[in-house]
């Protein structure tokens, strides 16, 4: 009898441990399901939303993360890129949060601090949309140093959020707040231009135009003259892009005056806001600055999808080089 009590206790402990691991595995399976759903929304069509969390049976407290990559099951660190690892970790974090508060009537707070560094524009847009679609019941506090991601967030989340820019901080007085408006705001929302000099508005339009040209020349496969000692700018990107836009029958049918308008106004960028001409007073009028910035806004609206929660830039279709479309195909230019 002296040996049966410890033996019985060991069996009870083993059963309790097995039951605990089974319960944890069920939770892990649910978290994995949600994380893979989120991951597929951020990386649609890539076929790698196959991760799984596995409770180790031989250890008392351990869990393994596996994923299938082209038929090979292994830890994601073995095959995934830095950007895929960034979004995978974030999707698991969001999945845990989503499951944690499911059906619970409490104040829901989500803090996200500067989590994306290596993710491209389309994936950032889809991540912003993921937050908007799945965490509407949360108070979201998101901090980023990445201006492009901030612009994508502003464009995707819209006006239902409060945006704050922190220009500096110190221990005594804390953060110092500044105007949160970005170049995107200056271009798309005339109200944000009020009180700004036309030099500043032209500079914002020029910076935004240059960013948009980099995006479009790559996605529309525009050949550029090679540059090895200095980066491309408006002068090297706009003429070849303008030529390609003008030759595309579908684009010119939908946007007959857009290229012409930009050609007429692009000089504003070089006259003020970009270079110091040395003149006491700029000969550029506020109306001419407005025409330039509005023309840039028209190109943005013609190239970036605003329908169906997409936010993607048009690009050359893999099936037909004469077709340009966004990710959801709601914005499309055909022959």
C-alpha positions in Angstrom: 0.0 0.0 0.0 2.9 2.4 0.7 3.8 2.3 -3.0 0.3 2.7 -4.4 -0.4 6.2 -3.2 2.6 7.8 -5.0 1.8 5.7 -8.1 -1.8 6.9 -8.1 -0.6 10.5 -7.6 1.8 10.2 -10.5 -1.1 8.9 -12.7 -3.4 11.7 -11.6 -0.6 14.2 -12.3 0.0 12.7 -15.8 -3.7 12.8 -16.6 -3.9 16.4 -15.4 -0.9 17.4 -17.4 -2.3 15.7 -20.5 -5.6 17.4 -20.1 -4.0 20.7 -19.6 -1.9 20.3 -22.8 -5.0 19.2 -24.7 -6.9 22.3 -23.5 -3.9 24.6 -24.4 -3.6 22.9 -27.8 -7.3 23.7 -28.5 -6.7 27.3 -27.7 -3.5 27.3 -29.9 -5.5 25.8 -32.8 -8.1 28.6 -32.5 -5.4 31.3 -32.3 -3.6 29.7 -35.3 -6.9 29.7 -37.4 -7.5 33.4 -36.8 -3.8 34.2 -37.3 -3.8 32.4 -40.7 -7.0 34.2 -41.7 -5.4 37.5 -40.9 -2.1 36.5 -42.6 -4.0 35.6 -45.8 -5.6 39.0 -45.8 -2.3 40.7 -45.6 -0.6 38.3 -48.1 -3.4 37.2 -50.4 -2.8 34.6 -53.0 0.7 33.7 -51.7 -0.3 30.3 -50.3 1.8 30.6 -47.1 -0.9 31.2 -44.5 -0.2 27.7 -43.2 1.4 28.2 -39.8 0.5 26.2 -36.7 1.3 26.2 -33.0 2.1 22.8 -31.5 2.3 22.0 -27.8 5.3 19.9 -27.1 4.3 16.7 -25.3 7.8 15.9 -24.0 8.2 19.2 -22.2 6.3 20.8 -19.3 6.0 24.2 -20.8 6.9 24.7 -24.5 5.3 25.4 -27.8 6.6 25.2 -31.4 5.6 27.3 -34.4 5.7 25.6 -37.8 4.7 26.6 -41.3 4.5 24.9 -44.6 6.6 26.5 -47.4 6.2 24.9 -50.8 5.6 21.5 -49.3 8.3 21.8 -46.6 7.2 22.0 -43.0 9.7 23.9 -40.9 10.0 26.8 -38.5 9.2 30.1 -40.3 12.7 31.4 -39.6 14.1 28.9 -42.1 12.2 30.1 -45.1 10.3 33.4 -44.5 11.7 36.8 -45.4 12.0 39.5 -42.8 8.8 41.2 -43.9 6.8 37.9 -43.8 8.2 37.2 -40.3 7.2 40.8 -39.2 3.6 40.3 -40.4 3.4 36.7 -39.1 4.3 37.8 -35.6 1.8 40.7 -35.7 -1.0 38.4 -37.0 -0.5 36.0 -34.1 -0.5 39.0 -31.7 -3.7 40.3 -33.2 -5.3 36.8 -33.2 -4.5 36.3 -29.5 -6.1 39.6 -28.8 -9.1 38.9 -31.0 -9.7 35.5 -29.2 -9.0 37.0 -25.8 -11.8 39.6 -25.9 -14.4 37.6 -28.0 -17.8 38.0 -26.4 -16.4 40.0 -23.5 -18.0 43.4 -22.7 -15.0 45.3 -21.5 -13.0 48.4 -22.6 -10.9 47.1 -25.4 -7.5 48.7 -26.0 -4.9 47.8 -28.7 -1.4 49.2 -28.5 0.9 48.8 -31.6 4.3 50.4 -31.4 6.4 50.8 -34.5 6.0 47.1 -35.6 6.6 47.3 -39.4 10.0 48.1 -41.0 10.4 45.8 -44.0 6.9 45.6 -45.4 6.0 47.1 -48.7 3.2 49.6 -49.5 0.5 47.1 -50.6 1.0 44.9 -47.5 0.9 48.0 -45.2 -2.4 49.1 -46.8 -3.9 45.6 -46.3 -2.7 45.6 -42.7 -4.4 49.0 -42.1 -7.5 47.6 -43.6 -7.3 44.5 -41.4 -7.2 46.7 -38.3 -10.1 48.7 -39.6 -12.2 45.7 -40.4 -11.5 43.5 -37.3 -10.8 45.9 -34.5 -13.5 48.5 -34.8 -14.6 47.8 -31.3 -11.1 48.6 -29.9 -9.4 51.9 -29.0 -6.4 51.6 -31.2 -3.2 53.5 -30.3 -0.6 53.0 -33.1 2.8 54.6 -33.2 5.1 54.7 -36.2 8.2 56.4 -37.4 7.5 55.4 -41.0 6.0 58.3 -42.9 4.8 56.1 -45.8 3.0 53.8 -43.5 1.4 56.7 -41.7 0.2 58.0 -45.1 -1.3 54.6 -45.9 -3.0 54.5 -42.5 -4.5 57.9 -43.1 -5.8 57.0 -46.5 -7.2 53.6 -45.3 -8.6 54.5 -41.9 -10.1 57.8 -43.0 -11.5 60.5 -40.7 -12.9 58.4 -37.9 -9.6 58.5 -36.1 -7.5 61.1 -34.4 -4.0 61.7 -35.8 -1.2 63.2 -33.7 2.4 64.1 -34.7 5.1 64.1 -32.0 7.9 66.5 -33.1 10.0 66.0 -30.0 9.9 65.2 -26.3 11.7 65.7 -23.0 11.5 64.3 -19.5 10.1 67.5 -17.9 7.3 68.3 -20.3 6.7 65.0 -22.2 5.8 64.9 -25.9 5.6 68.1 -28.0 2.8 67.8 -30.5 2.8 69.3 -34.0 0.7 69.4 -37.1 -0.1 65.8 -38.1 -1.0 66.7 -41.7 1.2 65.0 -44.3 2.0 65.5 -47.9 -0.9 63.2 -48.7 -3.3 65.5 -46.8 -1.9 68.6 -48.5 -2.5 67.0 -51.9 -5.9 65.4 -51.4 -7.5 67.8 -48.9 -7.5 71.5 -49.7 -8.6 72.3 -46.2 -5.1 71.3 -44.9 -3.5 73.9 -47.2 -5.2 76.8 -45.3 -2.6 79.0 -43.6 0.3 77.4 -45.5 2.5 79.3 -47.9 2.3 78.3 -51.5 6.0 77.5 -51.4 5.2 74.9 -48.7 2.2 73.6 -50.6 4.2 73.2 -53.8 7.0 71.4 -51.9 4.5 69.0 -50.4 3.0 68.4 -53.8 6.4 67.8 -55.3 7.5 65.3 -52.6 4.2 63.4 -53.0 4.5 63.5 -56.8 8.0 62.0 -56.6 6.8 59.2 -54.3 3.9 58.5 -56.6 6.2 58.4 -59.7 8.4 55.8 -58.0 5.4 53.6 -57.3 3.9 53.9 -60.7 7.1 53.6 -62.8 7.8 50.3 -61.1 4.3 48.9 -61.2 3.7 49.9 -64.8 7.1 48.6 -65.9 8.3 52.0 -67.2 11.9 51.8 -68.5 14.1 54.4 -67.0 17.6 55.6 -67.9 20.1 53.9 -65.6 21.3 56.0 -62.7 24.1 54.7 -60.5 25.4 57.8 -58.7 22.2 59.6 -57.8 18.5 58.5 -57.4 15.7 59.1 -59.9 13.7 62.3 -59.5 10.7 63.9 -61.2 12.7 65.0 -64.2 13.9 61.4 -64.9 10.6 59.6 -64.1 7.7 61.8 -65.3 8.6 62.1 -69.0 8.8 58.3 -69.7 5.8 57.6 -67.4 3.8 60.4 -69.2 4.6 58.8 -72.6 3.4 55.4 -71.4 0.2 56.8 -69.9 -0.5 58.7 -73.2 0.0 55.6 -75.3 -2.4 53.4 -73.3 -5.8 53.6 -74.9 -7.7 52.5 -71.8 -6.1 55.1 -69.6 -6.4 58.0 -72.0 -10.0 57.1 -72.6 -10.7 57.3 -68.9 -8.4 60.2 -68.2 -8.1 62.3 -71.4 -6.7 65.5 -69.9 -4.6 64.2 -67.0 -1.2 63.9 -68.6 -1.7 67.2 -70.4 -2.6 69.0 -67.2 0.4 67.7 -65.4 2.7 68.6 -68.3 1.4 72.1 -68.1 1.9 72.4 -64.3 4.9 70.3 -63.4 7.2 73.3 -63.8 5.8 74.7 -60.6 7.7 72.1 -58.6 11.0 73.2 -59.9 10.3 76.9 -59.7 9.4 76.9 -56.0 9.5 74.4 -53.2 12.4 72.5 -54.7 15.1 74.9 -55.6 16.1 78.3 -54.4 15.9 80.5 -57.5 17.6 83.5 -55.8 14.7 85.8 -56.6 13.3 88.1 -54.0 9.7 87.1 -54.8 8.5 84.0 -56.5 6.6 84.6 -59.8 4.5 81.6 -59.2 0.9 82.5 -58.1 -1.1 80.6 -55.5 -3.6 79.6 -58.3 -0.7 78.0 -60.3 0.4 76.1 -57.2 -3.2 74.9 -56.7 -3.4 73.7 -60.3 -0.2 71.7 -59.9 -1.2 70.1 -56.6 -4.7 69.3 -57.9 -3.2 67.7 -61.0 -1.0 65.5 -58.7 -4.1 64.6 -56.7 -5.9 63.6 -60.0 -3.1 61.2 -60.9 -3.2 59.7 -57.4 -7.0 59.1 -57.7 -6.5 57.7 -61.2 -3.8 55.3 -60.1 -4.8 54.3 -56.5 -7.9 52.2 -55.9 -10.4 53.7 -53.5 -13.1 51.1 -54.0 -13.8 47.8 -52.3 -11.4 48.5 -49.5 -8.4 47.8 -51.7 -6.1 50.9 -51.7 -3.8 49.2 -54.2 -1.9 50.9 -57.0 -2.7 49.9 -60.6 -0.1 47.6 -62.2 0.5 45.6 -65.4 -1.7 42.5 -65.4 0.2 39.2 -65.5 -2.4 37.8 -67.9 -2.4 40.7 -70.4 0.2 43.4 -70.6 -2.3 45.9 -72.1 -4.4 45.7 -68.9 -3.6 47.7 -65.8 -5.5 47.0 -62.7 -5.4 47.3 -58.9 -5.5 44.3 -56.5 -9.2 44.0 -56.4 -9.7 44.8 -60.1 -12.3 47.5 -59.3 -9.9 50.1 -60.8 -8.9 48.8 -64.2 -7.7 50.2 -67.6 -8.0 47.9 -70.6 -7.3 48.3 -74.3 
